[in-house]
Amino acid sequence: MARKLTLRKMGGSVGTTFPKEMLDRLNLQDGDDISVVETDDGLLLTPYDPDFDRAMDAFDIIHRKYRNAFRELAK
């Protein structure tokens, strides 16, 4: 669903507000982090953090390599 949001000056930055019904539907609230990803089609706002996914992929590689050490440390 497309919504038109207006950018407004907020202190030294520029921001927008989201309608309450949209926040409720997306299960977002004040203080939640969202990521802004530039795409060929424009901007994508998402709660998904691509950096976190890359970090988890790196951890999976290390965890597989040192699984016995992690098992011992967990005792």
Jmol script that loads the backbone (N, CA, C; Angstrom):
load data "model"
ATOM      1  N   MET A   1       0.836  -1.173   0.000  1.00  0.00           N
ATOM      2  CA  MET A   1       0.000   0.000   0.000  1.00  0.00           C
ATOM      3  C   MET A   1       0.884   1.240   0.000  1.00  0.00           C
ATOM      4  N   ALA A   2       0.703   2.108  -0.953  1.00  0.00           N
ATOM      5  CA  ALA A   2       1.495   3.326  -1.064  1.00  0.00           C
ATOM      6  C   ALA A   2       0.854   4.436  -0.240  1.00  0.00           C
ATOM      7  N   ARG A   3       1.671   5.168   0.492  1.00  0.00           N
ATOM      8  CA  ARG A   3       1.206   6.315   1.278  1.00  0.00           C
ATOM      9  C   ARG A   3       2.112   7.490   0.963  1.00  0.00           C
ATOM     10  N   LYS A   4       1.548   8.652   0.896  1.00  0.00           N
ATOM     11  CA  LYS A   4       2.333   9.866   0.703  1.00  0.00           C
ATOM     12  C   LYS A   4       2.648  10.439   2.077  1.00  0.00           C
ATOM     13  N   LEU A   5       3.939  10.579   2.390  1.00  0.00           N
ATOM     14  CA  LEU A   5       4.390  11.168   3.646  1.00  0.00           C
ATOM     15  C   LEU A   5       5.163  12.434   3.311  1.00  0.00           C
ATOM     16  N   THR A   6       5.021  13.451   4.130  1.00  0.00           N
ATOM     17  CA  THR A   6       5.681  14.732   3.902  1.00  0.00           C
ATOM     18  C   THR A   6       6.922  14.833   4.778  1.00  0.00           C
ATOM     19  N   LEU A   7       8.033  15.248   4.170  1.00  0.00           N
ATOM     20  CA  LEU A   7       9.265  15.483   4.921  1.00  0.00           C
ATOM     21  C   LEU A   7       9.184  16.860   5.551  1.00  0.00           C
ATOM     22  N   ARG A   8       9.600  16.937   6.819  1.00  0.00           N
ATOM     23  CA  ARG A   8       9.560  18.199   7.560  1.00  0.00           C
ATOM     24  C   ARG A   8      10.878  18.402   8.298  1.00  0.00           C
ATOM     25  N   LYS A   9      11.234  19.656   8.484  1.00  0.00           N
ATOM     26  CA  LYS A   9      12.426  19.980   9.258  1.00  0.00           C
ATOM     27  C   LYS A   9      12.154  19.635  10.720  1.00  0.00           C
ATOM     28  N   MET A  10      13.074  18.879  11.324  1.00  0.00           N
ATOM     29  CA  MET A  10      12.974  18.494  12.736  1.00  0.00           C
ATOM     30  C   MET A  10      14.315  18.816  13.383  1.00  0.00           C
ATOM     31  N   GLY A  11      14.411  19.980  13.957  1.00  0.00           N
ATOM     32  CA  GLY A  11      15.693  20.412  14.518  1.00  0.00           C
ATOM     33  C   GLY A  11      16.667  20.653  13.376  1.00  0.00           C
ATOM     34  N   GLY A  12      17.831  20.012  13.441  1.00  0.00           N
ATOM     35  CA  GLY A  12      18.823  20.141  12.380  1.00  0.00           C
ATOM     36  C   GLY A  12      18.693  19.074  11.315  1.00  0.00           C
ATOM     37  N   SER A  13      17.656  18.240  11.412  1.00  0.00           N
ATOM     38  CA  SER A  13      17.468  17.137  10.466  1.00  0.00           C
ATOM     39  C   SER A  13      16.145  17.303   9.728  1.00  0.00           C
ATOM     40  N   VAL A  14      15.882  16.355   8.866  1.00  0.00           N
ATOM     41  CA  VAL A  14      14.607  16.289   8.166  1.00  0.00           C
ATOM     42  C   VAL A  14      14.023  14.916   8.438  1.00  0.00           C
ATOM     43  N   GLY A  15      12.723  14.861   8.743  1.00  0.00           N
ATOM     44  CA  GLY A  15      12.097  13.583   9.059  1.00  0.00           C
ATOM     45  C   GLY A  15      10.645  13.572   8.629  1.00  0.00           C
ATOM     46  N   THR A  16       9.982  12.491   8.933  1.00  0.00           N
ATOM     47  CA  THR A  16       8.564  12.357   8.635  1.00  0.00           C
ATOM     48  C   THR A  16       7.890  11.614   9.769  1.00  0.00           C
ATOM     49  N   THR A  17       6.591  11.661   9.802  1.00  0.00           N
ATOM     50  CA  THR A  17       5.829  10.901  10.780  1.00  0.00           C
ATOM     51  C   THR A  17       5.010   9.862  10.043  1.00  0.00           C
ATOM     52  N   PHE A  18       4.766   8.739  10.712  1.00  0.00           N
ATOM     53  CA  PHE A  18       3.993   7.659  10.131  1.00  0.00           C
ATOM     54  C   PHE A  18       2.623   7.609  10.791  1.00  0.00           C
ATOM     55  N   PRO A  19       1.580   7.344  10.014  1.00  0.00           N
ATOM     56  CA  PRO A  19       0.247   7.221  10.605  1.00  0.00           C
ATOM     57  C   PRO A  19       0.201   6.065  11.603  1.00  0.00           C
ATOM     58  N   LYS A  20      -0.560   6.244  12.689  1.00  0.00           N
ATOM     59  CA  LYS A  20      -0.656   5.231  13.736  1.00  0.00           C
ATOM     60  C   LYS A  20      -1.109   3.884  13.191  1.00  0.00           C
ATOM     61  N   GLU A  21      -2.099   3.874  12.275  1.00  0.00           N
ATOM     62  CA  GLU A  21      -2.585   2.598  11.747  1.00  0.00           C
ATOM     63  C   GLU A  21      -1.502   1.847  10.972  1.00  0.00           C
ATOM     64  N   MET A  22      -0.600   2.574  10.326  1.00  0.00           N
ATOM     65  CA  MET A  22       0.504   1.928   9.615  1.00  0.00           C
ATOM     66  C   MET A  22       1.491   1.331  10.618  1.00  0.00           C
ATOM     67  N   LEU A  23       1.812   2.083  11.660  1.00  0.00           N
ATOM     68  CA  LEU A  23       2.727   1.579  12.688  1.00  0.00           C
ATOM     69  C   LEU A  23       2.142   0.347  13.377  1.00  0.00           C
ATOM     70  N   ASP A  24       0.841   0.380  13.663  1.00  0.00           N
ATOM     71  CA  ASP A  24       0.195  -0.770  14.297  1.00  0.00           C
ATOM     72  C   ASP A  24       0.255  -1.997  13.393  1.00  0.00           C
ATOM     73  N   ARG A  25      -0.035  -1.809  12.111  1.00  0.00           N
ATOM     74  CA  ARG A  25      -0.035  -2.926  11.168  1.00  0.00           C
ATOM     75  C   ARG A  25       1.363  -3.534  11.004  1.00  0.00           C
ATOM     76  N   LEU A  26       2.390  -2.690  11.055  1.00  0.00           N
ATOM     77  CA  LEU A  26       3.769  -3.153  10.882  1.00  0.00           C
ATOM     78  C   LEU A  26       4.430  -3.530  12.199  1.00  0.00           C
ATOM     79  N   ASN A  27       3.667  -3.409  13.306  1.00  0.00           N
ATOM     80  CA  ASN A  27       4.168  -3.738  14.631  1.00  0.00           C
ATOM     81  C   ASN A  27       5.418  -2.915  14.973  1.00  0.00           C
ATOM     82  N   LEU A  28       5.367  -1.626  14.668  1.00  0.00           N
ATOM     83  CA  LEU A  28       6.454  -0.701  14.986  1.00  0.00           C
ATOM     84  C   LEU A  28       5.968   0.278  16.044  1.00  0.00           C
ATOM     85  N   GLN A  29       6.918   0.744  16.859  1.00  0.00           N
ATOM     86  CA  GLN A  29       6.561   1.732  17.873  1.00  0.00           C
ATOM     87  C   GLN A  29       7.714   2.701  18.066  1.00  0.00           C
ATOM     88  N   ASP A  30       7.458   3.740  18.844  1.00  0.00           N
ATOM     89  CA  ASP A  30       8.441   4.769  19.119  1.00  0.00           C
ATOM     90  C   ASP A  30       9.733   4.134  19.643  1.00  0.00           C
ATOM     91  N   GLY A  31      10.856   4.481  19.049  1.00  0.00           N
ATOM     92  CA  GLY A  31      12.148   3.969  19.494  1.00  0.00           C
ATOM     93  C   GLY A  31      12.649   2.775  18.701  1.00  0.00           C
ATOM     94  N   ASP A  32      11.795   2.146  17.887  1.00  0.00           N
ATOM     95  CA  ASP A  32      12.243   1.014  17.068  1.00  0.00           C
ATOM     96  C   ASP A  32      13.201   1.502  15.990  1.00  0.00           C
ATOM     97  N   ASP A  33      14.150   0.656  15.628  1.00  0.00           N
ATOM     98  CA  ASP A  33      15.080   0.971  14.543  1.00  0.00           C
ATOM     99  C   ASP A  33      14.560   0.387  13.243  1.00  0.00           C
ATOM    100  N   ILE A  34      14.702   1.155  12.173  1.00  0.00           N
ATOM    101  CA  ILE A  34      14.426   0.644  10.838  1.00  0.00           C
ATOM    102  C   ILE A  34      15.618   1.005   9.963  1.00  0.00           C
ATOM    103  N   SER A  35      15.836   0.235   8.928  1.00  0.00           N
ATOM    104  CA  SER A  35      16.933   0.497   8.002  1.00  0.00           C
ATOM    105  C   SER A  35      16.379   1.114   6.728  1.00  0.00           C
ATOM    106  N   VAL A  36      17.152   2.013   6.140  1.00  0.00           N
ATOM    107  CA  VAL A  36      16.803   2.618   4.859  1.00  0.00           C
ATOM    108  C   VAL A  36      17.802   2.083   3.846  1.00  0.00           C
ATOM    109  N   VAL A  37      17.276   1.421   2.811  1.00  0.00           N
ATOM    110  CA  VAL A  37      18.124   0.823   1.785  1.00  0.00           C
ATOM    111  C   VAL A  37      17.814   1.519   0.461  1.00  0.00           C
ATOM    112  N   GLU A  38      18.853   2.037  -0.204  1.00  0.00           N
ATOM    113  CA  GLU A  38      18.662   2.634  -1.524  1.00  0.00           C
ATOM    114  C   GLU A  38      18.587   1.522  -2.556  1.00  0.00           C
ATOM    115  N   THR A  39      17.536   1.534  -3.369  1.00  0.00           N
ATOM    116  CA  THR A  39      17.373   0.554  -4.445  1.00  0.00           C
ATOM    117  C   THR A  39      17.253   1.302  -5.767  1.00  0.00           C
ATOM    118  N   ASP A  40      17.226   0.570  -6.867  1.00  0.00           N
ATOM    119  CA  ASP A  40      17.044   1.198  -8.171  1.00  0.00           C
ATOM    120  C   ASP A  40      15.676   1.876  -8.279  1.00  0.00           C
ATOM    121  N   ASP A  41      14.710   1.373  -7.504  1.00  0.00           N
ATOM    122  CA  ASP A  41      13.351   1.920  -7.552  1.00  0.00           C
ATOM    123  C   ASP A  41      13.122   3.042  -6.548  1.00  0.00           C
ATOM    124  N   GLY A  42      14.069   3.310  -5.675  1.00  0.00           N
ATOM    125  CA  GLY A  42      13.907   4.356  -4.664  1.00  0.00           C
ATOM    126  C   GLY A  42      14.418   3.894  -3.323  1.00  0.00           C
ATOM    127  N   LEU A  43      13.719   4.256  -2.257  1.00  0.00           N
ATOM    128  CA  LEU A  43      14.123   3.903  -0.899  1.00  0.00           C
ATOM    129  C   LEU A  43      13.234   2.794  -0.363  1.00  0.00           C
ATOM    130  N   LEU A  44      13.851   1.873   0.357  1.00  0.00           N
ATOM    131  CA  LEU A  44      13.128   0.792   1.010  1.00  0.00           C
ATOM    132  C   LEU A  44      13.324   0.953   2.506  1.00  0.00           C
ATOM    133  N   LEU A  45      12.233   1.100   3.244  1.00  0.00           N
ATOM    134  CA  LEU A  45      12.282   1.164   4.705  1.00  0.00           C
ATOM    135  C   LEU A  45      11.938  -0.210   5.239  1.00  0.00           C
ATOM    136  N   THR A  46      12.788  -0.755   6.099  1.00  0.00           N
ATOM    137  CA  THR A  46      12.582  -2.107   6.587  1.00  0.00           C
ATOM    138  C   THR A  46      13.155  -2.272   7.988  1.00  0.00           C
ATOM    139  N   PRO A  47      12.543  -3.115   8.817  1.00  0.00           N
ATOM    140  CA  PRO A  47      13.143  -3.407  10.117  1.00  0.00           C
ATOM    141  C   PRO A  47      14.321  -4.376   9.985  1.00  0.00           C
ATOM    142  N   TYR A  48      14.488  -4.969   8.810  1.00  0.00           N
ATOM    143  CA  TYR A  48      15.579  -5.902   8.515  1.00  0.00           C
ATOM    144  C   TYR A  48      16.886  -5.133   8.421  1.00  0.00           C
ATOM    145  N   ASP A  49      17.904  -5.585   9.114  1.00  0.00           N
ATOM    146  CA  ASP A  49      19.216  -4.939   9.100  1.00  0.00           C
ATOM    147  C   ASP A  49      20.175  -5.794   8.287  1.00  0.00           C
ATOM    148  N   PRO A  50      20.547  -5.376   7.068  1.00  0.00           N
ATOM    149  CA  PRO A  50      21.436  -6.200   6.239  1.00  0.00           C
ATOM    150  C   PRO A  50      22.804  -6.441   6.879  1.00  0.00           C
ATOM    151  N   ASP A  51      23.293  -5.502   7.693  1.00  0.00           N
ATOM    152  CA  ASP A  51      24.586  -5.702   8.358  1.00  0.00           C
ATOM    153  C   ASP A  51      24.506  -6.830   9.377  1.00  0.00           C
ATOM    154  N   PHE A  52      23.379  -6.945  10.073  1.00  0.00           N
ATOM    155  CA  PHE A  52      23.196  -8.030  11.040  1.00  0.00           C
ATOM    156  C   PHE A  52      23.213  -9.378  10.332  1.00  0.00           C
ATOM    157  N   ASP A  53      22.578  -9.468   9.184  1.00  0.00           N
ATOM    158  CA  ASP A  53      22.549 -10.717   8.430  1.00  0.00           C
ATOM    159  C   ASP A  53      23.961 -11.122   7.999  1.00  0.00           C
ATOM    160  N   ARG A  54      24.757 -10.159   7.548  1.00  0.00           N
ATOM    161  CA  ARG A  54      26.146 -10.465   7.160  1.00  0.00           C
ATOM    162  C   ARG A  54      26.955 -10.910   8.372  1.00  0.00           C
ATOM    163  N   ALA A  55      26.723 -10.277   9.524  1.00  0.00           N
ATOM    164  CA  ALA A  55      27.442 -10.668  10.743  1.00  0.00           C
ATOM    165  C   ALA A  55      27.067 -12.087  11.152  1.00  0.00           C
ATOM    166  N   MET A  56      25.795 -12.446  11.033  1.00  0.00           N
ATOM    167  CA  MET A  56      25.359 -13.800  11.388  1.00  0.00           C
ATOM    168  C   MET A  56      25.945 -14.834  10.426  1.00  0.00           C
ATOM    169  N   ASP A  57      26.067 -14.491   9.145  1.00  0.00           N
ATOM    170  CA  ASP A  57      26.699 -15.394   8.187  1.00  0.00           C
ATOM    171  C   ASP A  57      28.159 -15.635   8.565  1.00  0.00           C
ATOM    172  N   ALA A  58      28.855 -14.570   8.964  1.00  0.00           N
ATOM    173  CA  ALA A  58      30.246 -14.704   9.385  1.00  0.00           C
ATOM    174  C   ALA A  58      30.340 -15.559  10.643  1.00  0.00           C
ATOM    175  N   PHE A  59      29.417 -15.348  11.589  1.00  0.00           N
ATOM    176  CA  PHE A  59      29.423 -16.148  12.804  1.00  0.00           C
ATOM    177  C   PHE A  59      29.191 -17.627  12.485  1.00  0.00           C
ATOM    178  N   ASP A  60      28.285 -17.927  11.568  1.00  0.00           N
ATOM    179  CA  ASP A  60      28.019 -19.323  11.201  1.00  0.00           C
ATOM    180  C   ASP A  60      29.278 -20.018  10.705  1.00  0.00           C
ATOM    181  N   ILE A  61      30.076 -19.314   9.921  1.00  0.00           N
ATOM    182  CA  ILE A  61      31.325 -19.897   9.416  1.00  0.00           C
ATOM    183  C   ILE A  61      32.272 -20.192  10.572  1.00  0.00           C
ATOM    184  N   ILE A  62      32.449 -19.227  11.470  1.00  0.00           N
ATOM    185  CA  ILE A  62      33.337 -19.404  12.626  1.00  0.00           C
ATOM    186  C   ILE A  62      32.790 -20.482  13.553  1.00  0.00           C
ATOM    187  N   HIS A  63      31.481 -20.487  13.776  1.00  0.00           N
ATOM    188  CA  HIS A  63      30.875 -21.455  14.683  1.00  0.00           C
ATOM    189  C   HIS A  63      31.057 -22.876  14.169  1.00  0.00           C
ATOM    190  N   ARG A  64      30.914 -23.070  12.850  1.00  0.00           N
ATOM    191  CA  ARG A  64      31.125 -24.416  12.294  1.00  0.00           C
ATOM    192  C   ARG A  64      32.583 -24.852  12.464  1.00  0.00           C
ATOM    193  N   LYS A  65      33.502 -23.918  12.243  1.00  0.00           N
ATOM    194  CA  LYS A  65      34.925 -24.251  12.310  1.00  0.00           C
ATOM    195  C   LYS A  65      35.355 -24.576  13.744  1.00  0.00           C
ATOM    196  N   TYR A  66      34.815 -23.850  14.722  1.00  0.00           N
ATOM    197  CA  TYR A  66      35.237 -24.003  16.114  1.00  0.00           C
ATOM    198  C   TYR A  66      34.102 -24.523  17.006  1.00  0.00           C
ATOM    199  N   ARG A  67      33.227 -25.372  16.454  1.00  0.00           N
ATOM    200  CA  ARG A  67      32.060 -25.825  17.222  1.00  0.00           C
ATOM    201  C   ARG A  67      32.449 -26.556  18.495  1.00  0.00           C
ATOM    202  N   ASN A  68      33.529 -27.335  18.469  1.00  0.00           N
ATOM    203  CA  ASN A  68      33.952 -28.045  19.680  1.00  0.00           C
ATOM    204  C   ASN A  68      34.413 -27.068  20.762  1.00  0.00           C
ATOM    205  N   ALA A  69      35.123 -26.023  20.359  1.00  0.00           N
ATOM    206  CA  ALA A  69      35.573 -25.027  21.324  1.00  0.00           C
ATOM    207  C   ALA A  69      34.367 -24.298  21.932  1.00  0.00           C
ATOM    208  N   PHE A  70      33.381 -23.951  21.112  1.00  0.00           N
ATOM    209  CA  PHE A  70      32.168 -23.307  21.629  1.00  0.00           C
ATOM    210  C   PHE A  70      31.418 -24.223  22.581  1.00  0.00           C
ATOM    211  N   ARG A  71      31.395 -25.525  22.263  1.00  0.00           N
ATOM    212  CA  ARG A  71      30.712 -26.483  23.131  1.00  0.00           C
ATOM    213  C   ARG A  71      31.400 -26.537  24.485  1.00  0.00           C
ATOM    214  N   GLU A  72      32.730 -26.540  24.504  1.00  0.00           N
ATOM    215  CA  GLU A  72      33.479 -26.568  25.756  1.00  0.00           C
ATOM    216  C   GLU A  72      33.276 -25.277  26.546  1.00  0.00           C
ATOM    217  N   LEU A  73      33.255 -24.156  25.862  1.00  0.00           N
ATOM    218  CA  LEU A  73      33.064 -22.889  26.558  1.00  0.00           C
ATOM    219  C   LEU A  73      31.657 -22.765  27.148  1.00  0.00           C
ATOM    220  N   ALA A  74      30.707 -23.446  26.564  1.00  0.00           N
ATOM    221  CA  ALA A  74      29.322 -23.378  27.059  1.00  0.00           C
ATOM    222  C   ALA A  74      29.101 -24.177  28.325  1.00  0.00           C
ATOM    223  N   LYS A  75      30.051 -25.022  28.696  1.00  0.00           N
ATOM    224  CA  LYS A  75      29.887 -25.855  29.904  1.00  0.00           C
ATOM    225  C   LYS A  75      30.006 -25.038  31.163  1.00  0.00           C
TER     226      LYS A  75
END
end "model"
wireframe off; spacefill off
backbone 0.3
color backbone group
